[in-house]
């Protein structure tokens, strides 16, 4: 076996080991993020309404920019 071949094989093996370590660390980091997020919690605003207050109603007057739009459309 030639010296250049041995060095090339050693470099390739080293790169594979470094890649395996990097993938292992990224998987561990991903697992920590998933573990921190609780999937069993209910979605916000779903099933948590305890009081029977009035529901949202439509505004009683037109939006503020409606008068500007009428003015812009041709009241000149």
N, CA, C and O atoms as CSV, one atom per row, in Angstrom:
chain,resi,resn,atom,element,x,y,z
A,1,UNK,N,N,0.850,-1.167,0.000
A,1,UNK,CA,C,0.000,0.000,0.000
A,1,UNK,C,C,0.899,1.235,0.000
A,1,UNK,O,O,1.867,1.313,0.756
A,2,UNK,N,N,0.578,2.155,-0.823
A,2,UNK,CA,C,1.350,3.375,-0.981
A,2,UNK,C,C,1.040,4.336,0.172
A,2,UNK,O,O,-0.034,4.243,0.765
A,3,UNK,N,N,1.932,5.235,0.495
A,3,UNK,CA,C,1.753,6.216,1.577
A,3,UNK,C,C,0.603,7.163,1.238
A,3,UNK,O,O,-0.197,7.511,2.106
A,4,UNK,N,N,0.526,7.573,-0.014
A,4,UNK,CA,C,-0.563,8.481,-0.414
A,4,UNK,C,C,-1.921,7.812,-0.247
A,4,UNK,O,O,-2.880,8.463,0.166
A,5,UNK,N,N,-2.016,6.551,-0.554
A,5,UNK,CA,C,-3.274,5.822,-0.405
A,5,UNK,C,C,-3.655,5.731,1.068
A,5,UNK,O,O,-4.819,5.915,1.423
A,6,UNK,N,N,-2.683,5.450,1.918
A,6,UNK,CA,C,-2.946,5.348,3.354
A,6,UNK,C,C,-3.417,6.692,3.919
A,6,UNK,O,O,-4.336,6.732,4.736
A,7,UNK,N,N,-2.798,7.777,3.492
A,7,UNK,CA,C,-3.202,9.112,3.952
A,7,UNK,C,C,-4.606,9.432,3.456
A,7,UNK,O,O,-5.415,9.989,4.198
A,8,UNK,N,N,-4.895,9.088,2.222
A,8,UNK,CA,C,-6.225,9.345,1.667
A,8,UNK,C,C,-7.288,8.563,2.423
A,8,UNK,O,O,-8.348,9.107,2.733
A,9,UNK,N,N,-7.024,7.301,2.723
A,9,UNK,CA,C,-7.975,6.477,3.478
A,9,UNK,C,C,-8.157,7.052,4.879
A,9,UNK,O,O,-9.277,7.093,5.387
A,10,UNK,N,N,-7.075,7.493,5.506
A,10,UNK,CA,C,-7.159,8.069,6.853
A,10,UNK,C,C,-7.976,9.364,6.845
A,10,UNK,O,O,-8.776,9.595,7.752
A,11,UNK,N,N,-7.782,10.199,5.839
A,11,UNK,CA,C,-8.528,11.458,5.736
A,11,UNK,C,C,-10.012,11.170,5.511
A,11,UNK,O,O,-10.870,11.808,6.122
A,12,UNK,N,N,-10.311,10.221,4.645
A,12,UNK,CA,C,-11.716,9.870,4.391
A,12,UNK,C,C,-12.367,9.320,5.654
A,12,UNK,O,O,-13.502,9.676,5.971
A,13,UNK,N,N,-11.658,8.453,6.379
A,13,UNK,CA,C,-12.195,7.901,7.632
A,13,UNK,C,C,-12.418,9.023,8.651
A,13,UNK,O,O,-13.426,9.027,9.358
A,14,UNK,N,N,-11.487,9.967,8.727
A,14,UNK,CA,C,-11.632,11.084,9.659
A,14,UNK,C,C,-12.844,11.944,9.302
A,14,UNK,O,O,-13.596,12.352,10.188
A,15,UNK,N,N,-13.037,12.218,8.031
A,15,UNK,CA,C,-14.178,13.025,7.588
A,15,UNK,C,C,-15.488,12.295,7.899
A,15,UNK,O,O,-16.469,12.927,8.290
A,16,UNK,N,N,-15.508,10.974,7.728
A,16,UNK,CA,C,-16.714,10.205,8.048
A,16,UNK,C,C,-17.009,10.273,9.546
A,16,UNK,O,O,-18.163,10.446,9.938
A,17,UNK,N,N,-15.990,10.142,10.381
A,17,UNK,CA,C,-16.178,10.212,11.836
A,17,UNK,C,C,-16.680,11.598,12.242
A,17,UNK,O,O,-17.593,11.707,13.060
A,18,UNK,N,N,-16.100,12.643,11.688
A,18,UNK,CA,C,-16.549,14.008,12.003
A,18,UNK,C,C,-17.995,14.200,11.549
A,18,UNK,O,O,-18.782,14.814,12.270
A,19,UNK,N,N,-18.356,13.700,10.393
A,19,UNK,CA,C,-19.732,13.795,9.905
A,19,UNK,C,C,-20.701,13.051,10.815
A,19,UNK,O,O,-21.790,13.548,11.101
A,20,UNK,N,N,-20.308,11.855,11.275
A,20,UNK,CA,C,-21.170,11.092,12.188
A,20,UNK,C,C,-21.371,11.852,13.503
A,20,UNK,O,O,-22.476,11.884,14.044
A,21,UNK,N,N,-20.298,12.464,14.012
A,21,UNK,CA,C,-20.406,13.240,15.247
A,21,UNK,C,C,-21.329,14.445,15.052
A,21,UNK,O,O,-22.149,14.755,15.916
A,22,UNK,N,N,-21.187,15.115,13.915
A,22,UNK,CA,C,-22.027,16.278,13.636
A,22,UNK,C,C,-23.497,15.885,13.537
A,22,UNK,O,O,-24.356,16.570,14.092
A,23,UNK,N,N,-23.797,14.797,12.841
A,23,UNK,CA,C,-25.183,14.335,12.733
A,23,UNK,C,C,-25.723,13.944,14.105
A,23,UNK,O,O,-26.876,14.232,14.426
A,24,UNK,N,N,-24.889,13.287,14.916
A,24,UNK,CA,C,-25.312,12.907,16.270
A,24,UNK,C,C,-25.655,14.141,17.101
A,24,UNK,O,O,-26.671,14.149,17.796
A,25,UNK,N,N,-24.834,15.172,17.043
A,25,UNK,CA,C,-25.089,16.404,17.820
A,25,UNK,C,C,-26.348,17.112,17.318
A,25,UNK,O,O,-27.137,17.610,18.122
A,26,UNK,N,N,-26.543,17.160,16.007
A,26,UNK,CA,C,-27.741,17.816,15.478
A,26,UNK,C,C,-29.001,17.054,15.866
A,26,UNK,O,O,-30.021,17.673,16.169
A,27,UNK,N,N,-28.953,15.724,15.865
A,27,UNK,CA,C,-30.109,14.930,16.296
A,27,UNK,C,C,-30.400,15.150,17.774
A,27,UNK,O,O,-31.564,15.247,18.164
A,28,UNK,N,N,-29.369,15.230,18.598
A,28,UNK,CA,C,-29.573,15.476,20.022
A,28,UNK,C,C,-30.192,16.855,20.244
A,28,UNK,O,O,-31.081,17.010,21.081
A,29,UNK,N,N,-29.729,17.845,19.503
A,29,UNK,CA,C,-30.284,19.198,19.630
A,29,UNK,C,C,-31.745,19.204,19.197
A,29,UNK,O,O,-32.580,19.848,19.832
A,30,UNK,N,N,-32.053,18.496,18.128
A,30,UNK,CA,C,-33.432,18.416,17.646
A,30,UNK,C,C,-34.318,17.710,18.670
A,30,UNK,O,O,-35.448,18.140,18.905
A,31,UNK,N,N,-33.830,16.651,19.271
A,31,UNK,CA,C,-34.593,15.932,20.288
A,31,UNK,C,C,-34.871,16.815,21.506
A,31,UNK,O,O,-35.946,16.730,22.099
A,32,UNK,N,N,-33.914,17.658,21.878
A,32,UNK,CA,C,-34.133,18.580,22.997
A,32,UNK,C,C,-35.239,19.583,22.668
A,32,UNK,O,O,-36.070,19.894,23.521
A,33,UNK,N,N,-35.250,20.083,21.444
A,33,UNK,CA,C,-36.286,21.038,21.046
A,33,UNK,C,C,-37.658,20.377,21.039
A,33,UNK,O,O,-38.636,20.975,21.487
A,34,UNK,N,N,-37.740,19.146,20.534
A,34,UNK,CA,C,-39.017,18.444,20.503
A,34,UNK,C,C,-39.469,18.140,21.927
A,34,UNK,O,O,-40.656,18.246,22.236
A,35,UNK,N,N,-38.541,17.766,22.786
A,35,UNK,CA,C,-38.879,17.459,24.174
A,35,UNK,C,C,-39.396,18.672,24.924
A,35,UNK,O,O,-40.208,18.524,25.837
A,36,UNK,N,N,-38.954,19.847,24.571
A,36,UNK,CA,C,-39.387,21.062,25.248
A,36,UNK,C,C,-40.790,21.472,24.821
A,36,UNK,O,O,-41.476,22.183,25.556
A,37,UNK,N,N,-41.225,21.035,23.646
A,37,UNK,CA,C,-42.544,21.407,23.144
A,37,UNK,C,C,-43.537,20.340,23.556
A,37,UNK,O,O,-43.351,19.162,23.252
A,38,UNK,N,N,-44.590,20.746,24.246
A,38,UNK,CA,C,-45.569,19.783,24.727
A,38,UNK,C,C,-46.696,19.665,23.719
A,38,UNK,O,O,-47.489,20.591,23.547
A,39,UNK,N,N,-46.762,18.528,23.059
A,39,UNK,CA,C,-47.772,18.310,22.031
A,39,UNK,C,C,-49.140,18.012,22.626
A,39,UNK,O,O,-50.151,18.154,21.938
A,40,UNK,N,N,-49.194,17.606,23.881
A,40,UNK,CA,C,-50.471,17.216,24.462
A,40,UNK,C,C,-51.309,18.416,24.903
A,40,UNK,O,O,-52.489,18.252,25.210
A,41,UNK,N,N,-50.733,19.605,24.941
A,41,UNK,CA,C,-51.505,20.791,25.328
A,41,UNK,C,C,-52.551,21.094,24.266
A,41,UNK,O,O,-52.333,20.889,23.072
A,42,UNK,N,N,-53.692,21.589,24.733
A,42,UNK,CA,C,-54.728,22.008,23.792
A,42,UNK,C,C,-54.263,23.247,23.047
A,42,UNK,O,O,-53.442,24.015,23.550
A,43,UNK,N,N,-54.781,23.433,21.871
A,43,UNK,CA,C,-54.426,24.622,21.108
A,43,UNK,C,C,-54.986,25.856,21.798
A,43,UNK,O,O,-56.052,25.781,22.410
A,44,UNK,N,N,-54.306,26.976,21.719
A,44,UNK,CA,C,-54.801,28.182,22.373
A,44,UNK,C,C,-56.159,28.584,21.819
A,44,UNK,O,O,-56.358,28.643,20.606
A,45,UNK,N,N,-57.080,28.857,22.715
A,45,UNK,CA,C,-58.396,29.330,22.300
A,45,UNK,C,C,-59.377,28.227,21.978
A,45,UNK,O,O,-60.530,28.515,21.656
A,46,UNK,N,N,-58.965,26.987,22.051
A,46,UNK,CA,C,-59.879,25.888,21.749
A,46,UNK,C,C,-60.177,25.147,23.047
A,46,UNK,O,O,-59.267,24.651,23.712
A,47,UNK,N,N,-61.454,25.078,23.400
A,47,UNK,CA,C,-61.851,24.320,24.564
A,47,UNK,C,C,-61.531,24.970,25.890
A,47,UNK,O,O,-61.629,24.311,26.925
A,48,UNK,N,N,-61.157,26.220,25.901
A,48,UNK,CA,C,-60.804,26.880,27.153
A,48,UNK,C,C,-61.755,28.011,27.505
A,48,UNK,O,O,-61.438,28.825,28.372
A,49,UNK,N,N,-62.881,28.086,26.877
A,49,UNK,CA,C,-63.812,29.177,27.153
A,49,UNK,C,C,-64.685,28.779,28.327
A,49,UNK,O,O,-65.543,27.907,28.198
A,50,UNK,N,N,-64.474,29.411,29.469
A,50,UNK,CA,C,-65.212,29.070,30.680
A,50,UNK,C,C,-66.372,30.022,30.928
A,50,UNK,O,O,-67.414,29.602,31.431
A,51,UNK,N,N,-66.214,31.275,30.590
A,51,UNK,CA,C,-67.259,32.240,30.885
A,51,UNK,C,C,-68.200,32.376,29.701
A,51,UNK,O,O,-67.811,32.157,28.553
A,52,UNK,N,N,-69.407,32.730,29.986
A,52,UNK,CA,C,-70.404,32.860,28.930
A,52,UNK,C,C,-70.671,34.320,28.660
A,52,UNK,O,O,-71.811,34.774,28.755
A,53,UNK,N,N,-69.639,35.059,28.325
A,53,UNK,CA,C,-69.745,36.477,28.036
A,53,UNK,C,C,-70.266,36.706,26.634
A,53,UNK,O,O,-70.433,35.758,25.867
A,54,UNK,N,N,-70.526,37.961,26.294
A,54,UNK,CA,C,-71.021,38.256,24.952
A,54,UNK,C,C,-69.961,37.965,23.899
A,54,UNK,O,O,-68.766,38.158,24.120
A,55,UNK,N,N,-70.416,37.511,22.788
A,55,UNK,CA,C,-69.490,37.232,21.688
A,55,UNK,C,C,-69.176,38.532,20.958
A,55,UNK,O,O,-69.869,39.535,21.127
A,56,UNK,N,N,-68.146,38.504,20.162
A,56,UNK,CA,C,-67.753,39.697,19.415
A,56,UNK,C,C,-68.859,40.067,18.432
A,56,UNK,O,O,-69.445,39.201,17.782
A,57,UNK,N,N,-69.130,41.345,18.336
A,57,UNK,CA,C,-70.168,41.824,17.427
A,57,UNK,C,C,-69.550,42.690,16.355
A,57,UNK,O,O,-68.406,43.129,16.471
A,58,UNK,N,N,-70.310,42.927,15.320
A,58,UNK,CA,C,-69.839,43.778,14.241
A,58,UNK,C,C,-69.782,45.224,14.730
A,58,UNK,O,O,-70.570,45.602,15.596
A,59,UNK,N,N,-68.880,46.032,14.205
A,59,UNK,CA,C,-68.806,47.431,14.625
A,59,UNK,C,C,-70.093,48.166,14.271
A,59,UNK,O,O,-70.743,47.861,13.271
A,60,UNK,N,N,-70.456,49.152,15.118
A,60,UNK,CA,C,-71.705,49.881,14.934
A,60,UNK,C,C,-71.597,50.980,13.888
A,60,UNK,O,O,-72.617,51.453,13.385
A,61,UNK,N,N,-70.390,51.393,13.554
A,61,UNK,CA,C,-70.213,52.437,12.554
A,61,UNK,C,C,-69.198,51.971,11.516
A,61,UNK,O,O,-68.432,51.043,11.775
A,62,UNK,N,N,-69.183,52.593,10.361
A,62,UNK,CA,C,-68.235,52.167,9.326
A,62,UNK,C,C,-66.800,52.458,9.748
A,62,UNK,O,O,-66.568,53.303,10.612
A,63,UNK,N,N,-65.848,51.772,9.153
A,63,UNK,CA,C,-64.449,52.033,9.504
A,63,UNK,C,C,-64.061,53.474,9.207
A,63,UNK,O,O,-64.685,54.144,8.385
A,64,UNK,N,N,-63.028,53.936,9.884
A,64,UNK,CA,C,-62.616,55.334,9.775
A,64,UNK,C,C,-62.157,55.690,8.364
A,64,UNK,O,O,-62.317,56.837,7.947
A,65,UNK,N,N,-61.600,54.755,7.630
A,65,UNK,CA,C,-61.094,55.103,6.311
A,65,UNK,C,C,-62.183,55.099,5.240
A,65,UNK,O,O,-61.890,55.418,4.088
A,66,UNK,N,N,-63.433,54.750,5.575
A,66,UNK,CA,C,-64.512,54.745,4.586
A,66,UNK,C,C,-64.811,56.168,4.108
A,66,UNK,O,O,-65.086,56.380,2.927
A,67,UNK,N,N,-64.759,57.130,5.008
A,67,UNK,CA,C,-65.016,58.512,4.600
A,67,UNK,C,C,-63.906,59.016,3.698
A,67,UNK,O,O,-64.166,59.768,2.759
A,68,UNK,N,N,-62.688,58.619,3.966
A,68,UNK,CA,C,-61.582,59.035,3.099
A,68,UNK,C,C,-61.746,58.443,1.708
A,68,UNK,O,O,-61.459,59.102,0.708
A,69,UNK,N,N,-62.209,57.195,1.645
A,69,UNK,CA,C,-62.379,56.543,0.358
A,69,UNK,C,C,-63.469,57.247,-0.448
A,69,UNK,O,O,-63.315,57.438,-1.654
A,70,UNK,N,N,-64.567,57.635,0.201
A,70,UNK,CA,C,-65.631,58.350,-0.503
A,70,UNK,C,C,-65.115,59.678,-1.034
A,70,UNK,O,O,-65.425,60.064,-2.161
A,71,UNK,N,N,-64.336,60.370,-0.231
A,71,UNK,CA,C,-63.771,61.652,-0.643
A,71,UNK,C,C,-62.834,61.470,-1.840
A,71,UNK,O,O,-62.824,62.281,-2.765
A,72,UNK,N,N,-62.062,60.407,-1.803
A,72,UNK,CA,C,-61.081,60.160,-2.857
A,72,UNK,C,C,-61.763,59.713,-4.145
A,72,UNK,O,O,-61.253,60.000,-5.227
A,73,UNK,N,N,-62.896,59.020,-4.066
A,73,UNK,CA,C,-63.539,58.456,-5.245
A,73,UNK,C,C,-64.262,59.481,-6.100
A,73,UNK,O,O,-64.638,59.150,-7.224
A,74,UNK,N,N,-64.473,60.682,-5.645
A,74,UNK,CA,C,-65.064,61.652,-6.559
A,74,UNK,C,C,-66.073,62.608,-5.958
A,74,UNK,O,O,-67.037,62.992,-6.621
A,75,UNK,N,N,-65.869,62.988,-4.735
A,75,UNK,CA,C,-66.783,63.979,-4.177
A,75,UNK,C,C,-66.324,65.394,-4.496
A,75,UNK,O,O,-66.881,66.352,-3.961
A,76,UNK,N,N,-65.339,65.545,-5.339
A,76,UNK,CA,C,-64.846,66.881,-5.707
A,76,UNK,C,C,-65.708,67.544,-6.693
A,76,UNK,O,O,-65.427,68.671,-7.101
